[in-house]
Amino acid sequence: MIIGFLKQTFRITSQEIPYLVAAGNHETPRLRSTTAALEYANLVNAISAHGFDIDYEPVDVDGATVGVTLVPHGAVFGTGAVTPERDADINILVTHGLVPGLEARQHEMGEANLQPGMLEGGFDYIALGHYHEFHEHKPNAFYAGATERFGFGEVESKPGFAIVEFDGGSLKSVEHVEIEARPMLDLKKISARDMDATELTDEVRDRTSGVDLDGVIARLRAYDVRRGVASGIDRELLRDLQRRCLNFSLEIHAEERPEDLERNGSSTAVFGPLGEEFAAFVAERKERGELEAKFAEEFLEKGRAYLARAASEEPESAA
């Protein structure tokens, strides 16, 4: 993955196009002493702020100095006001997090809330990351959105990027450019009360017939499924759906009312002891038929051994 990232980054930097990036929560090292994957981007002349400090880079563009202030995820916490560089003709702030007042459909552990003072420093443009939709926070502050969909909570989103134009030293326009992304399809849910395995198989076949699934990321959810029913679903049908789709997910739920589990398109996460969570994870996928019985038993046994070993090891002292 890192090699592919470097190759694609070099396609940009080899054309002498400035490439600057601020790390988000997924790219930030968990420990200050470790190396971030984005650090390798420096090998292909990209500039990345991926640690715990604010970085400033002046970029010459047709005789004008564009001052780019990079505030990565690791530097957001505790950062208040950020001021632009006086000597630059145009000042841009790049950072990652949730702006005040933004109602996101989904949240992630470790995400950062941006302080109001950070966004009021007089920058000509503020490029925001983390929220995957194109969104205007202020006339000079935008989320460009994501170039791919990252979950079924984004099934209706429009992937793309933003083109920002300046006229002299002033912001002229911000345009969202939609791009073609991998199609994602959330099929109509199945209410499986009183269905046996044959009837549920027929319902899955009915939901997926006549639908263009070639290369699609697809999800089909079945609720109120009785114990033991899912394991009897026609395996050949599921294998065929997996072959047709880029990824096909059949989610089996014993609950009768999915609306009690879902809020704004995402499930509420409640975690118990890690060993119990792992056992439930394996059992659920075995029930769905995603894991063969023998493999599931071996997987569970080895997973428990790894967890036990990890729990017995003392953490290394911080450097």
C-alpha positions as CSV (number, residue, x, y, z in Angstrom):
1,M,0.0,0.0,0.0
2,I,2.8,2.4,0.9
3,I,4.6,1.7,-2.4
4,G,1.4,2.4,-4.3
5,F,0.9,5.6,-2.4
6,L,4.5,6.7,-3.2
7,K,4.1,5.9,-6.9
8,Q,0.9,7.9,-7.3
9,T,2.3,10.8,-5.3
10,F,5.4,10.9,-7.5
11,R,3.1,11.2,-10.5
12,I,2.1,14.6,-9.1
13,T,5.4,15.8,-7.7
14,S,7.3,14.8,-10.9
15,Q,5.3,17.4,-12.7
16,E,6.7,20.0,-10.3
17,I,3.3,20.4,-8.7
18,P,3.6,21.3,-5.0
19,Y,2.2,18.5,-2.8
20,L,1.4,19.4,0.8
21,V,-0.6,17.3,3.2
22,A,-1.6,17.4,6.9
23,A,-2.1,14.0,8.6
24,G,-5.5,13.1,9.9
25,N,-6.4,10.8,12.9
26,H,-5.7,7.6,10.8
27,E,-2.3,8.7,9.7
28,T,-1.0,10.1,13.0
29,P,1.4,7.8,15.0
30,R,-0.1,6.5,18.2
31,L,3.3,7.1,19.9
32,R,5.5,10.1,19.5
33,S,8.5,7.8,19.2
34,T,7.2,6.0,16.1
35,T,7.3,6.8,12.4
36,A,4.3,7.8,10.4
37,A,3.6,6.3,6.9
38,L,3.3,9.8,5.5
39,E,6.9,10.5,6.4
40,Y,7.9,8.3,3.4
41,A,6.2,10.9,1.2
42,N,9.3,13.1,1.7
43,L,11.2,10.6,-0.5
44,V,9.2,11.7,-3.5
45,N,9.4,15.5,-2.7
46,A,6.0,15.7,-1.0
47,I,5.7,17.9,2.2
48,S,3.8,16.3,5.0
49,A,3.0,17.4,8.5
50,H,2.3,14.2,10.3
51,G,3.6,14.6,13.8
52,F,2.5,16.8,16.8
53,D,3.8,20.2,15.7
54,I,2.4,22.9,13.4
55,D,4.4,23.3,10.1
56,Y,4.7,26.2,7.8
57,E,5.8,26.0,4.2
58,P,6.1,28.9,1.7
59,V,5.4,27.9,-1.9
60,D,6.2,30.1,-4.9
61,V,3.4,30.1,-7.5
62,D,4.0,32.3,-10.5
63,G,5.9,34.9,-8.5
64,A,3.4,35.0,-5.6
65,T,4.3,33.5,-2.2
66,V,1.6,31.1,-0.9
67,G,2.0,30.5,2.8
68,V,0.6,27.1,3.8
69,T,0.2,26.4,7.5
70,L,-0.2,22.7,8.2
71,V,-1.9,21.7,11.5
72,P,-2.0,17.9,11.6
73,H,-4.3,15.9,13.9
74,G,-1.5,15.4,16.5
75,A,-1.1,19.2,16.8
76,V,-4.8,20.1,17.0
77,F,-5.3,19.2,20.7
78,G,-4.4,22.3,22.7
79,T,-4.0,24.5,19.7
80,G,-5.9,27.7,19.9
81,A,-5.5,30.6,17.5
82,V,-3.3,30.1,14.5
83,T,-2.1,33.2,12.7
84,P,-1.1,33.6,9.0
85,E,2.4,34.6,7.9
86,R,2.6,38.3,7.2
87,D,5.1,38.1,4.4
88,A,3.0,35.7,2.2
89,D,0.7,37.1,-0.6
90,I,-1.9,34.3,0.1
91,N,-2.3,32.4,3.3
92,I,-3.9,28.9,3.5
93,L,-4.5,26.9,6.6
94,V,-4.8,23.1,6.2
95,T,-6.1,21.1,9.2
96,H,-8.1,18.0,10.1
97,G,-11.1,17.8,12.5
98,L,-14.7,18.7,13.1
99,V,-15.6,22.4,13.1
100,P,-18.0,23.8,15.8
101,G,-21.7,23.2,15.0
102,L,-21.2,20.5,12.3
103,E,-23.7,17.7,12.7
104,A,-21.9,14.6,11.3
105,R,-23.8,11.4,10.7
106,Q,-21.0,9.3,12.0
107,H,-18.2,9.8,14.5
108,E,-14.9,8.1,15.1
109,M,-12.8,7.4,18.2
110,G,-10.0,9.8,18.4
111,E,-11.4,12.5,16.2
112,A,-10.6,16.1,17.0
113,N,-12.9,19.0,17.6
114,L,-11.4,22.2,16.1
115,Q,-11.4,25.2,18.4
116,P,-13.2,28.3,17.1
117,G,-10.1,30.4,17.5
118,M,-8.2,28.2,15.1
119,L,-10.6,29.2,12.3
120,E,-10.6,32.9,12.9
121,G,-7.0,33.8,12.2
122,G,-7.5,35.8,9.0
123,F,-6.5,33.1,6.5
124,D,-7.5,33.6,2.9
125,Y,-8.6,30.0,2.7
126,I,-9.0,27.2,5.2
127,A,-8.8,23.6,3.8
128,L,-10.6,21.2,6.2
129,G,-10.4,17.5,6.3
130,H,-12.1,14.6,8.2
131,Y,-15.8,15.2,7.2
132,H,-16.3,13.2,4.0
133,E,-18.9,15.6,2.4
134,F,-18.3,18.8,0.5
135,H,-19.3,21.4,3.0
136,E,-19.0,25.2,3.4
137,H,-18.3,26.1,7.0
138,K,-17.6,29.7,6.3
139,P,-17.1,31.7,3.0
140,N,-13.3,30.9,3.3
141,A,-13.5,27.5,5.0
142,F,-14.5,24.3,3.2
143,Y,-14.4,20.6,3.5
144,A,-13.4,19.2,0.1
145,G,-15.0,15.9,0.9
146,A,-13.6,12.4,0.2
147,T,-12.7,10.9,-3.2
148,E,-14.2,7.5,-2.1
149,R,-17.1,6.3,0.0
150,F,-15.8,4.7,3.3
151,G,-19.0,3.1,4.7
152,F,-22.7,2.6,4.1
153,G,-23.4,5.8,6.0
154,E,-22.0,7.6,2.9
155,V,-23.9,5.6,0.3
156,E,-25.6,8.8,-0.9
157,S,-22.5,11.0,-0.8
158,K,-20.9,12.4,-3.9
159,P,-17.1,11.8,-3.9
160,G,-14.9,14.5,-5.4
161,F,-12.4,17.2,-4.7
162,A,-12.4,21.0,-4.5
163,I,-10.8,23.5,-6.9
164,V,-9.9,26.8,-5.2
165,E,-9.2,29.9,-7.2
166,F,-7.7,33.2,-6.1
167,D,-7.8,36.6,-7.8
168,G,-4.8,38.6,-6.7
169,G,-4.7,38.0,-3.0
170,S,-8.4,37.3,-2.5
171,L,-10.4,34.1,-2.7
172,K,-12.4,34.0,-5.9
173,S,-14.2,30.7,-6.0
174,V,-14.4,27.2,-4.5
175,E,-15.8,24.5,-6.9
176,H,-16.7,20.9,-6.0
177,V,-15.8,18.5,-8.8
178,E,-17.6,15.2,-8.6
179,I,-15.6,12.1,-9.7
180,E,-16.6,8.6,-10.5
181,A,-16.0,6.3,-7.5
182,R,-16.7,2.6,-6.8
183,P,-20.5,2.2,-6.7
184,M,-22.1,1.4,-3.4
185,L,-25.6,-0.1,-2.9
186,D,-27.6,-0.6,0.2
187,L,-30.3,-3.0,-0.7
188,K,-33.8,-3.0,0.9
189,K,-33.8,-4.7,4.3
190,I,-35.4,-8.1,4.8
191,S,-37.8,-8.7,7.7
192,A,-37.2,-12.4,8.3
193,R,-39.7,-13.2,11.0
194,D,-40.9,-16.8,10.8
195,M,-38.7,-17.5,7.7
196,D,-36.8,-20.7,7.5
197,A,-33.5,-21.0,5.6
198,T,-35.2,-21.8,2.2
199,E,-37.5,-18.8,2.5
200,L,-34.7,-16.5,3.5
201,T,-32.6,-17.8,0.6
202,D,-35.5,-17.0,-1.8
203,E,-35.8,-13.5,-0.3
204,V,-32.1,-12.8,-0.7
205,R,-32.4,-14.0,-4.3
206,D,-35.4,-11.8,-4.9
207,R,-33.6,-8.7,-3.4
208,T,-30.6,-9.2,-5.7
209,S,-32.2,-10.3,-8.9
210,G,-32.5,-7.7,-11.6
211,V,-30.0,-5.5,-9.9
212,D,-26.7,-4.5,-11.6
213,L,-24.2,-5.8,-9.0
214,D,-21.1,-6.0,-11.2
215,G,-18.2,-4.3,-9.4
216,V,-20.5,-2.9,-6.7
217,I,-20.0,-2.7,-3.0
218,A,-23.3,-4.1,-1.8
219,R,-25.0,-4.7,1.6
220,L,-28.1,-6.6,2.4
221,R,-29.5,-6.7,5.9
222,A,-31.9,-9.3,7.3
223,Y,-33.5,-8.7,10.7
224,D,-35.5,-10.8,13.1
225,V,-33.6,-13.9,11.9
226,R,-34.2,-17.0,14.1
227,R,-31.2,-18.9,15.4
228,G,-29.8,-21.5,13.0
229,V,-31.6,-20.1,10.0
230,A,-28.6,-18.2,8.5
231,S,-26.4,-21.2,8.4
232,G,-28.8,-22.9,6.0
233,I,-28.8,-20.1,3.4
234,D,-27.8,-21.4,-0.1
235,R,-24.0,-21.1,-0.1
236,E,-23.8,-21.2,-3.9
237,L,-26.0,-18.2,-4.1
238,L,-23.8,-16.3,-1.7
239,R,-20.6,-17.3,-3.6
240,D,-22.2,-16.1,-6.8
241,L,-23.0,-12.7,-5.3
242,Q,-19.5,-12.4,-4.0
243,R,-18.1,-13.1,-7.5
244,R,-20.4,-10.5,-9.1
245,C,-19.7,-7.8,-6.5
246,L,-16.5,-6.1,-5.6
247,N,-17.8,-6.9,-2.1
248,F,-21.1,-8.4,-1.0
249,S,-22.1,-8.3,2.7
250,L,-25.1,-10.2,4.0
251,E,-25.7,-8.9,7.6
252,I,-27.8,-11.1,9.8
253,H,-29.5,-9.6,12.9
254,A,-31.6,-11.4,15.5
255,E,-33.2,-8.1,16.5
256,E,-36.7,-7.2,15.4
257,R,-36.4,-3.4,15.3
258,P,-33.2,-2.2,13.5
259,E,-34.2,1.4,14.2
260,D,-33.4,0.8,17.9
261,L,-29.8,-0.1,17.0
262,E,-29.2,2.6,14.3
263,R,-28.9,6.3,14.6
264,N,-28.2,8.4,11.6
265,G,-27.1,5.4,9.5
266,S,-24.6,4.0,11.9
267,S,-24.7,1.5,14.7
268,T,-24.1,2.5,18.3
269,A,-21.0,0.8,19.5
270,V,-20.9,-0.8,23.0
271,F,-17.8,-2.9,23.8
272,G,-17.5,-5.6,26.4
273,P,-14.4,-7.6,27.5
274,L,-12.1,-8.1,24.5
275,G,-12.2,-11.9,24.7
276,E,-16.0,-11.9,24.7
277,E,-16.2,-9.5,21.8
278,F,-13.8,-11.7,19.8
279,A,-15.8,-14.8,20.5
280,A,-19.1,-13.1,19.6
281,F,-17.4,-11.8,16.4
282,V,-16.4,-15.3,15.3
283,A,-19.8,-16.8,16.3
284,E,-21.7,-14.2,14.4
285,R,-19.7,-14.8,11.2
286,K,-20.0,-18.5,11.6
287,E,-23.8,-18.1,11.9
288,R,-23.9,-16.0,8.8
289,G,-22.0,-18.7,6.9
290,E,-19.0,-16.5,6.3
291,L,-16.7,-18.8,8.2
292,E,-16.7,-22.6,7.9
293,A,-17.2,-24.4,11.2
294,K,-13.7,-26.0,11.4
295,F,-12.0,-22.8,10.4
296,A,-14.0,-20.8,12.9
297,E,-13.0,-23.1,15.8
298,E,-9.3,-22.9,14.9
299,F,-9.6,-19.1,14.4
300,L,-11.2,-18.7,17.8
301,E,-8.6,-20.8,19.5
302,K,-5.6,-19.0,18.0
303,G,-7.2,-15.6,18.5
304,R,-7.8,-16.3,22.2
305,A,-4.2,-17.5,22.5
306,Y,-2.9,-14.2,20.9
307,L,-5.1,-12.1,23.2
308,A,-3.9,-14.0,26.3
309,R,-0.3,-13.6,25.2
310,A,-0.8,-9.8,24.6
311,A,-2.5,-9.4,28.0
312,S,0.4,-11.1,29.8
313,E,3.1,-9.0,28.2
314,E,4.1,-5.8,30.1
315,P,4.0,-2.7,28.0
316,E,7.3,-1.1,27.2
317,S,8.3,1.9,29.2
318,A,8.0,5.2,27.3
319,A,11.3,6.5,26.0
